[in-house]
Amino acid sequence: MVDRVVRFGLIGGGLMGREFASAAARWVHLDDLGVRPEVIAVCDTNPEVLAWYERLRPAPRLVSDYRELLADDAVEAVYVAVPHRLHEEIYVAALEARKHLLGEKPFGIDLAANDAINRAIAAHPDLLVRCSSELPFFPGGQEVARWIRERRFGRVLEVRSLFLHSSDLDPRKPINWKRIAEWNGEYGVLGDLGIHVTHLPLRAGWEPRNVRAILSDAVPERPGADGEPVRCDTWDNAVLLCEAVSDGHVFPLRIETKRIAPGHTNTWTIEVDGTAGSIAFTTKHPKTLRRMEYEPGGPQEWRVVDLGAVSAYPTITGAIFEFGFDDAILQMWAAYLDELAHGREGMRQPFHCATPEEAAATHRLFTAAIRSQEQRSVEEVVTHRSNGW
């Protein structure tokens, strides 16, 4: 069978842009999907960043103006990985240029920008638009998603979803755009990491109804380009305590996103407690899944499953081997290309990428969280019906 080739333009050639290009280059690692990406154009304003892409074969066209890339009729879809301040401008331009889009979170620097992006999406319903969120594609994340979809929890008692890292613990680390509200947004760490922790709860239909937020600015200054202190005006850490609903029952949903979490290089965790069953997975121990099934009067025993490389989309890697972040990136892109080529109903497996509706739900939550921090109050969150599984 001849693969359908989707020709991509990449806008923003930094860390995540390179990850996508690498995933496209190792597409043969996947079992046949009937579709594959080809990166034919890359845009970045930094020539040193663009130089890395000269290593690709075939070599993509390298440009410094995203408008030039979007004007290329050969480009069918774009991946956009730029600072949050540029999301509205570039995402809307991509849609108006009739390009399919996978964009980085949070899909706009604030709620108003997200609304503008969603209006552009509504004006182009024939385009596939999804938000980058790769961590639920870890085998443990997929097991949790399957377990929730099969409703093995009984009545939900509590859900905890966390994404923690500690790269900002060193106060000598130079400032970058993620520590400047003008570029990153008032959400701070919430906008930077939030979709990772809301993806599975929102997919389950557990959208927060209210929130009490505690936001922390732990390192208020960092060295600038000249070594002199520069103010950091974004939140470093966020702890949100929310109420969500499942089957008419209210339960606590705890969300944490932290740039300063000592001992965590890049830890994603999802834990669900229920009356009939509980489940827990963390990338801290990526081969380990914990599950508990409970019968009234029976023992409460955690069972530990040793996970291998059994992923949503089969690969050439043996099931006994380990799974890593680059594998999660490849799996996310497989889901995006699968849906683009075959439609939601024709996908080889049911877990699709994060949707614009799910990204919009994070904006409603984060906007309420900012109000909660300012007022030291519990703030209502406007909820919408989830598009679910």
C-alpha positions in Angstrom: 0.0 0.0 0.0 1.3 3.5 -0.9 1.4 5.9 2.1 -0.4 9.2 1.9 2.3 11.8 2.4 1.2 14.9 4.4 3.7 17.7 3.7 4.3 19.8 6.8 5.6 23.3 7.5 7.2 23.9 10.9 6.9 27.3 12.4 9.3 27.6 15.4 12.4 25.5 15.0 13.5 25.2 18.7 13.3 22.3 21.1 9.9 20.9 20.2 10.3 21.7 16.5 13.4 19.4 16.5 11.4 16.8 18.3 8.8 16.8 15.5 11.4 16.7 12.8 13.1 13.8 14.5 9.7 11.9 14.9 9.0 12.4 11.1 12.5 11.1 10.3 11.9 7.9 12.3 8.4 7.3 11.1 9.5 3.8 9.9 9.7 2.9 13.5 5.9 2.6 13.5 3.9 -0.2 12.0 2.3 0.8 8.7 -0.3 3.6 9.2 -1.0 4.3 5.6 0.1 7.9 6.2 3.4 9.7 7.0 4.6 13.2 7.4 7.3 15.0 5.4 8.8 18.2 6.7 9.2 20.4 3.6 9.6 23.9 5.1 10.9 25.3 8.4 10.5 28.8 9.7 12.5 30.5 12.5 13.9 34.0 13.0 17.2 32.6 14.3 19.6 31.4 11.5 21.5 29.3 14.1 18.3 27.4 14.9 17.5 26.9 11.2 21.0 25.5 10.6 20.1 22.3 12.4 17.5 21.4 9.8 20.1 21.3 7.1 20.8 17.8 8.4 17.4 16.5 7.2 17.1 14.5 4.1 15.4 15.6 1.9 16.4 19.0 3.1 13.4 21.3 3.9 13.2 24.9 2.6 14.4 27.3 5.4 12.7 30.7 5.8 12.6 33.4 8.4 9.1 34.7 7.8 6.1 32.5 8.6 4.0 34.2 6.0 6.3 32.9 3.3 5.8 29.4 4.6 2.0 29.7 4.8 1.9 31.0 1.2 3.5 27.8 0.0 0.7 25.7 -1.6 2.8 22.5 -1.2 2.4 22.8 2.6 -0.7 21.0 3.7 -0.3 21.2 7.5 1.7 23.1 10.0 3.1 22.5 13.4 3.5 25.7 15.4 5.8 25.9 18.4 6.3 29.6 19.3 6.0 31.7 22.4 2.4 32.2 23.6 2.3 35.8 22.6 2.4 34.7 19.0 -0.2 32.0 19.1 -3.2 34.1 18.1 -1.5 35.8 15.2 0.1 32.7 13.7 -2.6 30.1 14.4 -5.3 32.3 12.9 -3.0 33.0 9.9 -2.4 29.3 9.4 -6.1 28.5 9.4 -6.9 31.4 7.0 -4.2 29.9 4.8 -6.2 26.6 4.9 -3.5 24.6 6.7 -4.3 21.8 9.1 -2.8 22.7 12.5 -1.2 21.0 15.5 -0.2 23.8 17.8 1.6 24.0 21.2 -0.3 24.8 24.3 -1.9 26.9 25.7 -3.6 27.9 22.3 -3.3 31.6 23.0 -1.7 33.8 25.6 -5.0 34.4 27.4 -8.7 33.7 27.1 -9.3 36.5 24.6 -6.6 35.2 22.3 -8.0 31.7 22.7 -11.5 32.9 21.8 -10.1 34.5 18.6 -8.3 31.2 17.7 -11.6 29.3 18.2 -13.5 31.7 16.0 -11.0 31.0 13.2 -11.3 27.2 13.8 -15.1 27.5 13.6 -14.8 29.3 10.3 -12.8 26.4 8.8 -14.5 23.2 10.0 -12.8 21.2 7.3 -9.3 21.6 8.9 -8.0 19.3 11.6 -6.8 21.4 14.6 -5.3 19.8 17.7 -3.2 20.8 20.7 0.1 19.2 21.5 0.0 16.9 24.6 2.3 13.9 24.4 2.6 12.6 28.0 -0.8 10.7 28.0 0.7 8.6 25.2 3.1 6.9 27.6 1.9 3.2 28.0 0.9 4.0 31.6 -1.1 7.0 30.5 -2.8 4.9 27.9 -3.6 2.2 30.5 -5.2 4.9 32.8 -7.2 6.3 29.8 -8.4 2.8 29.0 -9.3 2.1 32.6 -11.3 5.4 32.9 -13.0 4.8 29.5 -14.1 1.3 30.8 -15.5 3.0 34.0 -13.7 0.7 36.3 -13.5 3.2 39.2 -17.1 2.9 40.5 -17.7 6.2 42.1 -14.9 8.7 41.8 -13.5 9.7 45.2 -10.6 12.0 44.1 -8.3 12.7 41.1 -4.8 14.1 41.3 -3.0 15.2 38.2 0.5 16.7 38.4 3.3 17.9 36.1 6.5 18.8 38.0 10.0 19.8 37.1 12.9 21.4 38.9 15.0 23.1 36.1 14.2 26.5 37.6 15.4 25.6 41.1 18.8 27.2 40.3 18.4 31.0 40.7 21.4 31.5 38.5 19.6 30.1 35.5 19.3 32.9 32.9 15.8 34.3 32.3 14.0 33.3 29.1 10.6 34.1 27.6 8.7 31.7 29.8 9.5 33.9 32.8 8.3 37.1 31.1 4.5 37.7 31.3 4.5 39.8 28.1 5.6 36.7 26.2 4.3 33.8 28.3 1.1 35.3 29.7 -0.3 36.0 33.1 -1.0 32.3 33.6 2.8 31.6 34.0 3.4 27.9 34.7 -0.3 27.1 34.2 -0.2 28.1 30.5 3.2 26.4 30.0 2.3 23.0 31.5 -1.4 23.0 32.1 -2.8 20.9 29.2 -0.6 18.0 30.3 -2.5 17.8 33.6 -6.0 18.6 32.3 -5.9 16.4 29.2 -7.1 13.1 30.8 -9.5 14.6 33.3 -11.2 16.7 30.6 -11.3 13.7 28.2 -13.1 11.8 31.0 -15.7 14.6 31.2 -14.4 15.8 34.6 -14.3 19.5 33.9 -13.7 21.7 37.0 -16.8 23.6 38.3 -14.7 25.9 40.6 -11.2 26.4 41.8 -9.2 27.6 44.8 -5.7 28.4 43.5 -2.4 29.0 45.3 0.2 30.4 42.9 3.8 31.0 43.9 6.5 33.3 42.4 9.5 31.5 44.1 12.4 33.2 42.1 11.4 36.8 41.4 14.7 37.7 39.6 17.0 35.9 37.2 20.2 37.0 35.3 19.6 38.7 32.0 21.8 38.6 28.9 24.3 41.0 30.6 24.3 39.1 33.9 22.3 41.8 35.7 19.1 40.8 37.5 15.9 40.9 35.5 12.4 40.7 37.1 10.5 37.4 36.6 6.8 38.3 36.5 5.3 34.8 35.8 4.1 32.2 38.4 6.6 29.4 39.0 4.3 27.0 40.8 0.6 26.4 40.9 -1.6 24.3 43.1 -5.3 24.2 42.2 -8.0 22.5 44.2 -11.2 22.1 42.2 -14.6 20.4 42.4 -15.6 18.2 39.5 -18.5 16.0 38.8 -18.9 12.4 37.7 -22.3 10.8 37.4 -23.8 13.5 39.5 -21.3 13.1 42.4 -18.9 15.9 43.3 -15.3 15.0 44.0 -12.0 16.9 44.5 -9.7 17.3 41.5 -6.2 18.4 42.5 -4.1 19.9 39.8 -0.4 20.9 40.2 2.0 22.4 37.7 5.4 23.4 39.0 8.7 24.6 37.5 10.3 24.4 40.9 9.7 21.0 42.4 13.0 19.7 43.9 13.9 16.3 42.8 11.7 16.2 39.7 13.4 16.6 36.3 10.1 16.1 34.3 7.5 14.1 36.2 3.9 13.6 35.0 1.5 11.9 37.4 -2.1 10.8 37.2 -3.9 9.2 40.1 -7.6 8.2 40.4 -9.2 6.9 43.5 -12.6 5.2 43.3 -15.0 3.1 45.3 -14.6 0.1 43.0 -11.0 0.7 41.8 -8.0 3.0 41.9 -5.1 3.5 39.5 -1.9 5.5 39.6 0.9 6.1 37.0 3.9 8.5 37.1 6.7 9.0 34.6 9.0 9.0 37.6 8.7 5.2 37.4 7.7 4.8 33.7 7.6 1.0 33.8 5.3 0.8 36.8 1.5 0.9 36.9 -0.4 0.6 40.2 -4.0 -0.7 40.2 -6.4 -1.7 43.0 -9.7 -3.5 42.5 -12.0 -3.4 45.6 -15.0 -5.6 46.5 -17.0 -4.7 49.6 -15.4 -6.4 52.6 -12.5 -7.5 50.6 -8.8 -6.6 50.9 -7.4 -3.3 49.7 -4.4 -4.4 47.8 -2.3 -2.5 45.3 -1.2 -4.6 42.3 1.9 -3.5 40.4 2.2 -4.1 36.7 5.6 -3.9 35.0 5.0 -2.0 31.7 7.0 -2.4 28.6 6.8 -0.6 25.2 3.2 -1.6 24.4 1.9 1.7 22.9 -1.2 3.0 21.3 0.3 2.5 17.8 2.5 -0.7 17.4 6.2 -0.2 16.7 9.2 -2.3 15.9 10.3 -2.1 19.5 9.9 -5.2 21.5 7.3 -5.1 24.3 10.0 -5.9 26.9 11.9 -2.7 26.3 11.6 0.8 27.8 9.5 3.7 26.5 10.7 7.3 26.5 9.7 10.9 25.8 10.7 10.7 22.2 8.4 7.6 21.8 5.5 9.6 23.3 6.1 12.4 20.8 6.0 9.8 17.9 2.8 8.3 19.3 1.1 11.7 19.5 2.1 12.5 16.0 0.8 9.1 14.9 -2.6 9.9 16.4 -2.7 13.3 14.7 -1.8 11.8 11.2 -4.1 8.9 11.8 -7.0 11.2 12.4 -6.1 13.5 9.6 -5.9 10.7 7.1 -8.7 8.4 8.3 -11.1 10.6 10.4 -12.0 10.2 14.1 -14.1 7.1 13.4 -11.4 5.5 11.2 -8.5 5.8 13.6 -6.6 2.6 14.4 -7.1 3.3 18.2 -9.5 5.6 20.1 -7.2 8.0 21.9 -7.0 11.2 19.8 -4.9 14.3 20.4 -6.0 17.1 22.7 -8.8 19.2 21.1 -9.3 22.9 20.8 -12.4 22.5 23.1 -10.1 20.9 25.8 -7.6 23.7 25.4 -10.4 26.2 25.8 -11.5 24.5 29.0 -8.0 25.0 30.4 -8.2 28.7 29.6 -11.5 29.0 31.5 -9.9 27.2 34.5 -6.7 29.2 34.4 -8.5 32.6 34.1 -10.5 31.6 37.2 -7.3 30.5 38.9 -5.8 34.0 38.4 -8.9 35.5 40.0 -8.8 33.1 42.9 -5.2 34.0 43.6 -5.9 37.7 43.5 -9.0 37.5 45.7 -7.9 34.5 47.9 -11.3 33.0 46.9 -13.1 30.1 45.4 -14.0 31.0 41.9 -16.6 29.5 39.7 -15.4 28.0 36.3 -17.7 28.2 33.3 -18.0 24.6 32.1 -19.0 23.3 28.7 -20.0 19.8 27.7 -16.9 17.7 27.0 -16.4 16.1 23.6 -15.2 13.1 25.5 -13.6 10.0 24.0 
